[in-house]
Amino acid sequence: MKPLLIVLFSFFVAFGISAQSFETDVFRTHMGILAQHPKITKQFSMIDDENVFHLYINVEAFEDYYNEQPVLHPGYKVFLWNSTKLTFFEIQQDIRMVTVEQPHKNVVVYEFISQIDHKRFLLQVRFVFKSDKWELSDLKQTRIKMTQEEGDFFN
């Protein structure tokens, strides 16, 4: 009985840590910093006629971070949208937030999935709080191989 209680307690502690959220202002700041990263602007952003980059982040699984209005930064607009509430018709690239974790008080890790044409990517992004501000410390992009069935669907 004691091992079962330990397992259940560990599960609830782990769930509580991964399910915690932090302030939406911090999240918006992070997404503004992310939108300006060269890897993101080159591959995942769209640019309008006024040379403003648009980054579309689907936060469907994270209701607290949804925002009807774009988050504005000089030269960048970040759309934190939810595909069940708001639909954009001419999005060529977007990223879908799939996880957010805060393993330490001064560290936040995000994971995103994106599909461009017939290529799917996992983006892992880590922010660290240093010198009284948040900094993007790591951004890793990994290509995800599609299953044979998915590949056949696109061909």
C-alpha positions as semicolon CSV with decimal commas, in nm:
position;residue;x (nm);y (nm);z (nm)
1;M;0,000;0,000;0,000
2;K;0,281;0,241;0,085
3;P;0,447;0,209;-0,263
4;L;0,111;0,287;-0,426
5;L;0,075;0,602;-0,216
6;I;0,427;0,710;-0,309
7;V;0,352;0,660;-0,680
8;L;0,024;0,852;-0,655
9;F;0,187;1,133;-0,458
10;S;0,469;1,154;-0,716
11;F;0,213;1,168;-0,996
12;F;0,020;1,454;-0,836
13;V;0,339;1,648;-0,759
14;A;0,463;1,603;-1,118
15;F;0,123;1,700;-1,259
16;G;0,107;2,005;-1,034
17;I;0,449;2,122;-1,148
18;S;0,381;2,071;-1,519
19;A;0,029;2,215;-1,496
20;Q;0,136;2,533;-1,323
21;S;0,116;2,845;-1,527
22;F;0,280;3,178;-1,490
23;E;0,154;3,524;-1,570
24;T;0,023;3,593;-1,918
25;D;0,238;3,909;-1,936
26;V;0,552;3,696;-1,899
27;F;0,421;3,459;-2,166
28;R;0,355;3,747;-2,406
29;T;0,702;3,886;-2,341
30;H;0,850;3,545;-2,421
31;M;0,653;3,518;-2,745
32;G;0,763;3,866;-2,849
33;I;1,127;3,770;-2,795
34;L;1,071;3,442;-2,980
35;A;0,911;3,620;-3,277
36;Q;1,231;3,820;-3,326
37;H;1,467;3,522;-3,335
38;P;1,625;3,479;-3,684
39;K;1,532;3,108;-3,706
40;I;1,169;3,196;-3,641
41;T;1,146;3,494;-3,875
42;K;1,321;3,304;-4,155
43;Q;1,107;2,991;-4,148
44;F;0,789;3,037;-3,944
45;S;0,688;3,402;-3,981
46;M;0,500;3,578;-4,256
47;I;0,580;3,934;-4,361
48;D;0,322;4,190;-4,471
49;D;0,339;4,479;-4,719
50;E;0,475;4,711;-4,448
51;N;0,767;4,473;-4,367
52;V;0,611;4,371;-4,035
53;F;0,668;4,008;-3,939
54;H;0,360;3,810;-3,829
55;L;0,400;3,504;-3,610
56;Y;0,088;3,292;-3,557
57;I;0,097;3,078;-3,242
58;N;-0,196;2,845;-3,184
59;V;-0,247;2,829;-2,805
60;E;-0,561;2,616;-2,821
61;A;-0,447;2,391;-2,537
62;F;-0,358;2,689;-2,316
63;E;-0,673;2,898;-2,280
64;D;-0,510;3,152;-2,044
65;Y;-0,270;3,266;-2,316
66;Y;-0,529;3,325;-2,591
67;N;-0,562;3,688;-2,696
68;E;-0,798;3,834;-2,958
69;Q;-0,562;4,122;-3,033
70;P;-0,206;4,070;-3,159
71;V;0,084;4,135;-2,925
72;L;0,274;4,422;-3,084
73;H;0,649;4,473;-3,085
74;P;0,832;4,712;-3,318
75;G;0,838;4,533;-3,654
76;Y;0,655;4,225;-3,521
77;K;0,300;4,111;-3,452
78;V;0,240;3,795;-3,253
79;F;-0,105;3,640;-3,288
80;L;-0,187;3,416;-2,989
81;W;-0,487;3,250;-3,141
82;N;-0,711;2,955;-3,071
83;S;-0,831;2,765;-3,378
84;T;-1,164;2,686;-3,207
85;K;-1,238;3,055;-3,147
86;L;-1,073;3,246;-3,427
87;T;-0,987;3,140;-3,779
88;F;-0,733;3,295;-4,012
89;F;-0,768;3,200;-4,376
90;E;-0,436;3,291;-4,531
91;I;-0,188;3,156;-4,277
92;Q;0,097;2,986;-4,458
93;Q;0,298;2,911;-4,147
94;D;0,204;2,878;-3,784
95;I;0,329;2,702;-3,476
96;R;0,115;2,515;-3,222
97;M;0,220;2,530;-2,859
98;V;0,208;2,180;-2,716
99;T;0,385;2,208;-2,380
100;V;0,509;2,466;-2,134
101;E;0,709;2,375;-1,826
102;Q;0,876;2,574;-1,554
103;P;1,134;2,334;-1,408
104;H;1,287;2,615;-1,200
105;K;1,162;2,955;-1,094
106;N;1,394;3,129;-1,340
107;V;1,357;2,883;-1,633
108;V;1,065;2,826;-1,872
109;V;1,065;2,568;-2,151
110;Y;0,817;2,566;-2,441
111;E;0,759;2,309;-2,714
112;F;0,588;2,384;-3,043
113;I;0,494;2,176;-3,347
114;S;0,482;2,324;-3,694
115;Q;0,415;2,186;-4,037
116;I;0,531;2,367;-4,347
117;D;0,434;2,201;-4,673
118;H;0,526;1,835;-4,621
119;K;0,776;1,896;-4,340
120;R;0,697;1,882;-3,969
121;F;0,914;2,037;-3,698
122;L;0,946;2,031;-3,321
123;L;1,069;2,357;-3,172
124;Q;1,206;2,356;-2,819
125;V;1,263;2,696;-2,663
126;R;1,413;2,778;-2,325
127;F;1,397;3,115;-2,152
128;V;1,612;3,204;-1,851
129;F;1,561;3,498;-1,615
130;K;1,899;3,674;-1,586
131;S;1,995;4,022;-1,474
132;D;1,633;4,123;-1,407
133;K;1,503;4,023;-1,753
134;W;1,399;3,716;-1,950
135;E;1,639;3,596;-2,221
136;L;1,594;3,331;-2,487
137;S;1,882;3,097;-2,402
138;D;1,819;2,800;-2,635
139;L;1,616;2,730;-2,946
140;K;1,635;2,383;-3,096
141;Q;1,458;2,284;-3,415
142;T;1,416;1,915;-3,497
143;R;1,263;1,773;-3,811
144;I;0,997;1,512;-3,736
145;K;0,967;1,228;-3,981
146;M;0,612;1,159;-4,088
147;T;0,464;0,814;-4,084
148;Q;0,434;0,632;-4,416
149;E;0,060;0,689;-4,411
150;E;0,102;1,065;-4,366
151;G;0,360;1,077;-4,645
152;D;0,127;0,891;-4,879
153;F;-0,152;1,136;-4,796
154;F;0,059;1,434;-4,906
155;N;0,187;1,272;-5,225
